[in-house]
């Protein structure tokens, strides 16, 4: 086989379909978020505003987070030194897990190197813990959840996105004595819509199923203490396993689950993705704990209110221009383009001509024909930055002769 030719052919297909992904070199500047510096391919520098980051609240540069990381770094050095079983458990990891358990009102929490690994490792291990487990998974669940369900083997059922009636029909068709788990998300990040948490918990109660929720795009940002949409809706106590991230609203790195002490102990003891992975650096764990702690308090309440306000302002202004916004009431602001070439072109022009950085979202992240630009306003995107974004989008939409339409529900 001509391996080099096969590589070239595979890459060319992505170029031909308009969905080849490029990385740009950006440097965030401490205290200046959402501003950053873009180093162009020719080596020249340009100041830009980041509009697609997942550091939703700017906590990656918060003084309390940085101070905690400096303290831990000076005290312990850079790395953790091993897996959690072999020298990689420190006081910093235990403190972080205690903060997370308290956040979600659970007996215990377990920290992983990412929320992707937390989903994959936990969901793939649950069938070892519960032989014969049937997993019911929302059709739009994140790739990490899909992979975890797949790797675990056994029976799975895919229910139509947020379709509680379809989920009920699937549950009714299975052996009532079989162990069951329903896996879903609180916010689906590409459209920004919410999962029907209470209705799913009602079905779980009725059919004796466990519940597993991914709150990755909600922790830190919803609920009185930032525990997520389940907390906001008064449903957190009905969820058996909560998955979250430390790399988005908390602005640091890592992922976790929170659950009963026995559930966490079983996952800790059986999941290869946890057992054989070096633990987070202590400085990272310290910074994450500081961020979680801060966002539980009044400072977090103020940031969450400001964040929701910014998202509403941006949506309202883009809608007023007739841009096809996908609006389900969350903080995520997707603008439907529907063509991968146009989506990439808009992204490039926003960056080069206006200093606005937003990545195109193309297949396979979203279905073909639903390509979009996905904006994530933060509390520190000021009125001037919103004005520049709105004017740029208005001009480019006209320049590219794209359709203006009512908001997409």
Backbone torsions as a table, in degrees:
resi	resn	phi	psi	omega
1	UNK	NA	141.9	175.4
2	UNK	-87.7	92.4	-174.9
3	UNK	-64.3	-38.6	-179.1
4	UNK	-64.5	-41.0	178.6
5	UNK	-65.3	-37.9	178.3
6	UNK	-64.5	-40.3	176.6
7	UNK	-62.5	-45.7	179.9
8	UNK	-61.5	-41.0	180.0
9	UNK	-64.9	-42.3	-179.7
10	UNK	-63.2	-43.7	179.6
11	UNK	-67.9	-38.2	-179.5
12	UNK	-64.5	-34.6	177.6
13	UNK	-59.2	-41.2	178.6
14	UNK	-64.3	-42.4	177.2
15	UNK	-61.8	-45.0	-177.6
16	UNK	-62.8	-34.4	-178.5
17	UNK	-85.6	-2.6	178.9
18	UNK	73.8	22.2	-178.1
19	UNK	-127.1	22.6	171.9
20	UNK	-69.5	131.6	-174.1
21	UNK	-99.1	134.2	178.1
22	UNK	-118.8	146.5	174.2
23	UNK	-98.6	139.2	173.2
24	UNK	-109.3	150.2	-178.1
25	UNK	-88.2	109.1	177.6
26	UNK	-123.7	149.2	178.2
27	UNK	-125.9	112.7	174.4
28	UNK	-72.4	145.4	-178.5
29	UNK	-114.5	126.8	-176.0
30	UNK	-55.3	128.6	178.4
31	UNK	82.3	-1.3	-175.9
32	UNK	-112.7	1.0	-178.8
33	UNK	-55.8	135.3	15.1
34	UNK	-93.0	14.6	177.1
35	UNK	-76.5	149.3	176.9
36	UNK	-154.0	174.0	178.1
37	UNK	-116.6	128.3	178.0
38	UNK	-101.4	125.5	173.6
39	UNK	-94.6	111.8	-179.5
40	UNK	-68.0	163.1	177.2
41	UNK	-56.2	-27.9	-179.9
42	UNK	-84.2	2.4	177.9
43	UNK	93.5	-10.1	178.3
44	UNK	-75.9	158.2	-176.1
45	UNK	-113.2	146.5	178.4
46	UNK	-141.6	134.5	176.3
47	UNK	-76.9	134.9	-178.7
48	UNK	-133.6	167.1	172.3
49	UNK	-114.9	126.0	-179.1
50	UNK	-82.3	121.7	-178.7
51	UNK	-118.5	6.7	-177.3
52	UNK	-129.2	16.1	-179.0
53	UNK	-77.2	155.3	176.8
54	UNK	-98.5	3.4	170.5
55	UNK	-77.8	71.0	-165.2
56	UNK	-56.6	-33.3	-174.2
57	UNK	-111.5	4.7	-179.2
58	UNK	72.7	19.5	-176.7
59	UNK	-71.8	-15.2	178.4
60	UNK	-63.8	-13.8	178.6
61	UNK	-125.5	17.3	-179.2
62	UNK	-71.3	136.5	-177.0
63	UNK	-55.5	-38.7	-178.6
64	UNK	-68.4	-35.6	178.2
65	UNK	-68.1	-46.1	-179.2
66	UNK	-64.5	-39.8	179.8
67	UNK	-63.3	-41.9	179.6
68	UNK	-64.7	-38.4	179.7
69	UNK	-69.0	-40.9	176.6
70	UNK	-61.1	-43.4	-179.3
71	UNK	-61.4	-46.8	-178.8
72	UNK	-68.3	-38.0	179.2
73	UNK	-63.2	-45.0	179.1
74	UNK	-66.0	-31.5	-177.0
75	UNK	-80.7	-34.7	-169.2
76	UNK	-121.4	-18.3	-173.9
77	UNK	93.2	-164.6	-167.8
78	UNK	-82.4	-61.3	-171.4
79	UNK	-96.3	172.4	179.6
80	UNK	-86.4	-23.0	176.7
81	UNK	93.3	-1.0	178.0
82	UNK	161.0	-173.3	174.4
83	UNK	-71.0	169.8	179.9
84	UNK	-63.4	-28.0	179.7
85	UNK	-81.2	-22.4	-176.6
86	UNK	-124.8	85.6	172.6
87	UNK	69.0	1.9	-175.5
88	UNK	-97.0	9.5	174.8
89	UNK	-102.2	124.4	-178.8
90	UNK	-127.4	173.5	176.8
91	UNK	-60.5	-30.0	-178.2
92	UNK	-68.1	-38.3	177.8
93	UNK	-68.4	-41.5	-179.7
94	UNK	-65.4	-39.2	178.4
95	UNK	-65.6	-40.3	178.5
96	UNK	-63.4	-45.0	-179.9
97	UNK	-64.9	-34.0	176.3
98	UNK	-66.4	-41.0	177.4
99	UNK	-61.7	-41.6	-177.5
100	UNK	-70.9	-40.4	176.4
101	UNK	-61.4	-43.3	177.9
102	UNK	-64.1	-41.2	-179.8
103	UNK	-55.6	-44.6	-173.7
104	UNK	-97.1	3.4	179.6
105	UNK	64.8	33.0	179.5
106	UNK	-111.1	165.7	-178.9
107	UNK	-72.4	-28.7	-173.4
108	UNK	-154.3	164.8	173.9
109	UNK	-142.2	160.0	-179.7
110	UNK	-138.7	125.5	-175.9
111	UNK	-94.2	135.5	176.2
112	UNK	-118.3	174.7	-179.9
113	UNK	-75.4	-16.4	174.2
114	UNK	-162.5	162.4	175.8
115	UNK	-68.9	-29.8	175.1
116	UNK	-59.3	-49.7	-179.7
117	UNK	-65.5	-37.4	178.8
118	UNK	-61.1	-44.9	177.5
119	UNK	-64.5	-51.6	-177.0
120	UNK	-60.2	-50.6	-176.1
121	UNK	-65.1	-42.0	-176.7
122	UNK	-71.3	-51.4	-176.2
123	UNK	-65.0	-34.6	179.4
124	UNK	-74.2	-18.4	-177.4
125	UNK	-94.0	-22.1	-173.3
126	UNK	-61.5	-29.6	179.2
127	UNK	-72.8	-23.0	172.6
128	UNK	-70.2	-37.6	-178.5
129	UNK	-77.0	-38.1	-178.6
130	UNK	-121.9	85.4	-178.4
131	UNK	-55.6	137.4	179.6
132	UNK	81.3	8.7	-177.3
133	UNK	-60.7	131.7	172.0
134	UNK	-101.5	126.5	180.0
135	UNK	-106.6	128.1	177.2
136	UNK	-105.2	116.7	-170.2
137	UNK	-121.8	131.9	177.0
138	UNK	-61.1	141.5	-175.4
139	UNK	-62.5	-23.4	-178.3
140	UNK	-106.8	20.0	176.6
141	UNK	-60.3	154.5	-178.1
142	UNK	-62.3	154.3	-178.7
143	UNK	-55.4	-33.4	-179.5
144	UNK	-67.1	-35.2	177.1
145	UNK	-71.9	-42.4	177.8
146	UNK	-59.3	-44.1	-179.3
147	UNK	-65.4	-41.2	178.8
148	UNK	-62.7	-43.0	177.8
149	UNK	-64.0	-42.9	-179.0
150	UNK	-64.0	-47.2	-175.3
151	UNK	-67.8	-26.1	-179.9
152	UNK	-72.1	-16.4	-177.8
153	UNK	70.2	-172.2	177.2
154	UNK	79.8	-169.7	-174.2
155	UNK	-81.3	138.5	173.7
156	UNK	-139.9	153.1	177.6
157	UNK	-130.8	131.4	178.7
158	UNK	-105.0	117.3	177.6
159	UNK	-99.8	146.9	-178.8
160	UNK	-56.1	145.7	-171.3
161	UNK	-52.8	121.2	176.8
162	UNK	57.6	20.3	-177.3
163	UNK	-95.8	94.6	-176.2
164	UNK	-68.0	-33.1	178.8
165	UNK	-65.5	-40.4	177.8
166	UNK	-66.4	-40.1	176.8
167	UNK	-60.8	-42.9	178.4
168	UNK	-60.0	-44.1	-178.9
169	UNK	-61.8	-39.9	178.4
170	UNK	-66.1	-42.1	179.0
171	UNK	-64.1	-40.9	-178.9
172	UNK	-65.8	-28.9	-176.0
173	UNK	-79.2	-12.8	-175.7
174	UNK	-98.9	163.7	178.9
175	UNK	-56.1	120.6	-177.9
176	UNK	-64.1	-17.9	-179.5
177	UNK	-91.5	-8.5	-178.1
178	UNK	-73.3	141.4	174.4
179	UNK	-65.6	143.5	-173.3
180	UNK	-138.2	151.3	175.0
181	UNK	-144.1	133.7	177.1
182	UNK	-106.1	121.6	-177.4
183	UNK	-113.1	126.9	-177.3
184	UNK	-156.9	177.6	-178.3
185	UNK	-116.8	157.6	176.1
186	UNK	-86.0	-38.8	173.9
187	UNK	-132.7	126.6	176.9
188	UNK	-92.2	115.2	-160.7
189	UNK	-72.0	-20.8	-177.3
190	UNK	-80.1	-33.5	175.7
191	UNK	-104.3	-18.9	-179.1
192	UNK	75.7	23.9	179.4
193	UNK	-95.0	160.5	-175.0
194	UNK	-99.4	144.5	172.7
195	UNK	-77.9	148.3	179.2
196	UNK	-79.6	76.2	-169.1
197	UNK	-60.4	-50.9	-175.7
198	UNK	-62.3	-43.0	-178.6
199	UNK	-65.2	-38.3	178.2
200	UNK	-68.5	-40.3	177.3
201	UNK	-63.7	-35.8	176.1
202	UNK	-61.6	-43.8	178.0
203	UNK	-65.4	-39.1	178.8
204	UNK	-61.1	-42.2	177.3
205	UNK	-62.8	-42.7	-176.2
206	UNK	-66.5	-38.3	-174.2
207	UNK	-106.1	8.7	175.9
208	UNK	67.3	38.7	-177.9
209	UNK	-104.2	150.1	169.5
210	UNK	-77.6	158.8	177.9
211	UNK	-121.4	138.1	-179.7
212	UNK	-132.4	118.3	-177.4
213	UNK	-120.9	136.6	173.1
214	UNK	-96.0	113.5	-179.5
215	UNK	-109.3	27.5	-172.7
216	UNK	-55.8	-43.1	-176.9
217	UNK	-91.8	13.8	-177.8
218	UNK	-126.4	-27.7	-177.7
219	UNK	-64.3	138.8	-176.3
220	UNK	90.2	-22.9	-169.4
221	UNK	-116.2	-15.5	-179.8
222	UNK	-130.6	152.4	-179.3
223	UNK	91.9	156.6	-178.6
224	UNK	-55.8	-34.8	179.9
225	UNK	-115.0	10.2	178.5
226	UNK	82.2	22.0	-178.5
227	UNK	-81.3	-7.7	175.4
228	UNK	121.8	-174.8	-177.1
229	UNK	-68.1	-34.9	178.6
230	UNK	-61.6	-37.5	175.5
231	UNK	-67.5	-45.8	179.5
232	UNK	-55.2	-40.4	-175.6
233	UNK	-89.8	3.5	179.4
234	UNK	71.2	27.0	-175.6
235	UNK	-114.3	1.5	-170.8
236	UNK	-59.9	-37.8	-179.5
237	UNK	-67.9	-13.6	-179.2
238	UNK	-92.3	-5.6	-178.7
239	UNK	-94.3	130.5	-178.4
240	UNK	-79.9	-42.8	-179.5
241	UNK	-132.2	125.6	178.1
242	UNK	-111.3	127.9	174.8
243	UNK	-104.8	137.3	178.2
244	UNK	-146.0	172.4	179.1
245	UNK	-123.7	154.8	174.4
246	UNK	-106.3	3.2	-170.8
247	UNK	-104.4	-2.4	179.9
248	UNK	-109.2	-98.7	-176.6
249	UNK	-60.2	-29.5	-179.5
250	UNK	-81.9	-11.5	168.1
251	UNK	72.0	16.3	-176.4
252	UNK	-122.2	-111.8	-175.4
253	UNK	-165.7	145.1	176.0
254	UNK	116.9	170.8	176.9
255	UNK	-140.8	175.8	-176.5
256	UNK	-163.9	165.8	164.0
257	UNK	-123.2	153.4	172.9
258	UNK	-130.4	134.6	-174.4
259	UNK	-165.4	-165.8	174.9
260	UNK	-67.8	160.6	-179.9
261	UNK	-61.1	-40.4	-179.9
262	UNK	-67.2	-40.2	-179.8
263	UNK	-64.0	-46.4	179.6
264	UNK	-63.5	-41.0	-179.5
265	UNK	-63.5	-39.3	179.7
266	UNK	-67.3	-45.3	178.7
267	UNK	-63.3	-43.7	178.8
268	UNK	-57.9	-36.3	-173.8
269	UNK	-85.3	-21.8	-173.8
270	UNK	-113.9	-24.4	-170.1
271	UNK	-78.9	114.3	178.6
272	UNK	-59.6	-34.0	-179.7
273	UNK	-64.7	-18.1	173.8
274	UNK	-97.0	-46.1	-172.6
275	UNK	-60.8	-40.6	-170.4
276	UNK	-103.3	17.3	-178.1
277	UNK	-114.2	131.7	175.5
278	UNK	-59.2	139.2	-175.5
279	UNK	-76.2	165.7	178.1
280	UNK	-56.5	145.7	171.4
281	UNK	-58.0	141.0	-178.6
282	UNK	-54.7	-36.8	-179.9
283	UNK	-63.6	-36.4	177.6
284	UNK	-67.3	-43.9	178.6
285	UNK	-61.7	-40.2	179.5
286	UNK	-65.0	-44.3	178.6
287	UNK	-64.0	-40.3	178.7
288	UNK	-64.0	-43.1	179.0
289	UNK	-61.6	-40.6	179.0
290	UNK	-64.2	-39.6	179.8
291	UNK	-66.7	-45.6	178.3
292	UNK	-59.2	-44.8	-178.8
293	UNK	-61.7	-44.5	-179.0
294	UNK	-64.1	-44.4	-175.3
295	UNK	-73.8	-12.9	172.6
296	UNK	-71.4	-24.1	-171.3
297	UNK	-95.7	-165.3	-176.3
298	UNK	-63.7	-33.2	176.5
299	UNK	-60.5	-37.5	177.9
300	UNK	-68.7	-38.3	178.4
301	UNK	-59.5	-45.9	-179.2
302	UNK	-63.6	-42.8	179.4
303	UNK	-64.2	-40.8	-179.5
304	UNK	-64.4	-41.5	178.8
305	UNK	-63.9	-44.1	179.3
306	UNK	-64.1	-38.7	-180.0
307	UNK	-62.2	-48.4	179.6
308	UNK	-63.6	-37.1	177.8
309	UNK	-62.7	-45.0	-179.9
310	UNK	-61.3	-41.8	179.7
311	UNK	-63.7	-42.1	179.3
312	UNK	-64.6	-41.1	179.8
313	UNK	-62.3	-46.6	-178.3
314	UNK	-64.1	-44.4	178.9
315	UNK	-60.3	-45.7	-177.8
316	UNK	-60.3	-43.1	-176.8
317	UNK	-71.9	-38.3	177.5
318	UNK	-69.7	-38.6	176.8
319	UNK	-61.7	-38.6	-177.9
320	UNK	-61.1	-24.0	177.6
321	UNK	-89.6	0.0	179.4
322	UNK	81.5	15.8	177.8
323	UNK	-74.6	143.8	-175.7
324	UNK	-77.5	81.1	179.4
325	UNK	-79.0	138.9	170.3
326	UNK	-95.5	108.7	-171.2
327	UNK	-124.8	109.6	175.5
328	UNK	-114.2	12.9	174.5
329	UNK	92.2	3.1	179.1
330	UNK	-94.6	-173.7	-177.7
331	UNK	-81.9	-6.7	-176.1
332	UNK	-89.8	134.5	-173.9
333	UNK	-120.9	85.6	177.2
334	UNK	-86.8	137.2	175.1
335	UNK	-113.5	116.4	-175.0
336	UNK	-71.9	129.5	176.0
337	UNK	-112.3	-49.3	172.7
338	UNK	87.5	6.0	179.7
339	UNK	-148.8	125.5	-174.6
340	UNK	-65.3	-35.3	-179.8
341	UNK	-68.3	-46.4	178.0
342	UNK	-62.9	-38.8	-178.4
343	UNK	-62.8	-46.1	178.4
344	UNK	-65.9	-39.1	179.9
345	UNK	-63.4	-44.8	177.8
346	UNK	-61.2	-43.4	179.3
347	UNK	-60.3	-44.8	-179.0
348	UNK	-64.2	-42.2	-179.0
349	UNK	-69.2	-37.5	176.4
350	UNK	-60.6	-41.2	-178.7
351	UNK	-70.8	-51.7	-173.2
352	UNK	-71.8	-42.8	-172.8
353	UNK	-92.6	-24.5	-172.8
354	UNK	-125.4	-3.9	-179.6
355	UNK	66.4	29.1	-179.5
356	UNK	-112.4	120.2	-176.9
357	UNK	-101.9	112.0	172.5
358	UNK	-143.2	125.0	-176.4
359	UNK	-79.2	142.1	172.1
360	UNK	-69.7	141.9	176.8
361	UNK	-108.7	108.1	-175.4
362	UNK	-120.2	174.5	174.3
363	UNK	-59.7	139.3	11.7
364	UNK	-94.3	5.9	178.6
365	UNK	-63.3	-38.0	174.6
366	UNK	-128.8	159.2	179.7
367	UNK	-62.5	151.9	175.8
368	UNK	-57.5	140.3	-179.0
369	UNK	88.7	-4.8	178.6
370	UNK	-118.4	21.1	-178.8
371	UNK	-55.9	148.0	-172.5
372	UNK	-154.9	164.4	164.3
373	UNK	-100.7	134.2	-174.0
374	UNK	-119.7	108.3	-178.0
375	UNK	-96.2	140.6	179.1
376	UNK	-127.4	84.4	178.3
377	UNK	-64.1	149.4	-179.7
378	UNK	-125.1	170.2	177.3
379	UNK	-62.5	-17.4	-176.6
380	UNK	-104.5	8.6	167.2
381	UNK	-81.6	110.8	-174.4
382	UNK	-83.5	174.5	-179.6
383	UNK	-56.9	-38.4	-180.0
384	UNK	-64.3	-40.3	179.5
385	UNK	-67.1	-39.3	177.6
386	UNK	-64.8	-42.3	177.9
387	UNK	-57.5	-46.2	-178.7
388	UNK	-63.7	-40.5	179.1
389	UNK	-64.4	-46.7	-177.9
390	UNK	-62.6	-44.6	-180.0
391	UNK	-64.1	-40.6	179.8
392	UNK	-64.7	-44.8	180.0
393	UNK	-64.2	-40.7	178.6
394	UNK	-60.3	-47.5	-178.7
395	UNK	-66.0	-43.9	-178.0
396	UNK	-69.4	-35.7	178.6
397	UNK	-62.0	-40.4	177.0
398	UNK	-70.9	-42.9	-178.3
399	UNK	-59.8	-38.7	-177.8
400	UNK	-91.1	1.6	177.9
401	UNK	55.2	43.3	178.2
402	UNK	-87.2	152.9	-178.2
403	UNK	-69.3	142.0	170.6
404	UNK	-104.7	138.5	-172.7
405	UNK	-147.7	171.8	174.6
406	UNK	-69.0	161.0	179.2
407	UNK	-57.3	144.5	176.9
408	UNK	-89.2	123.4	-178.8
409	UNK	-85.8	NA	NA
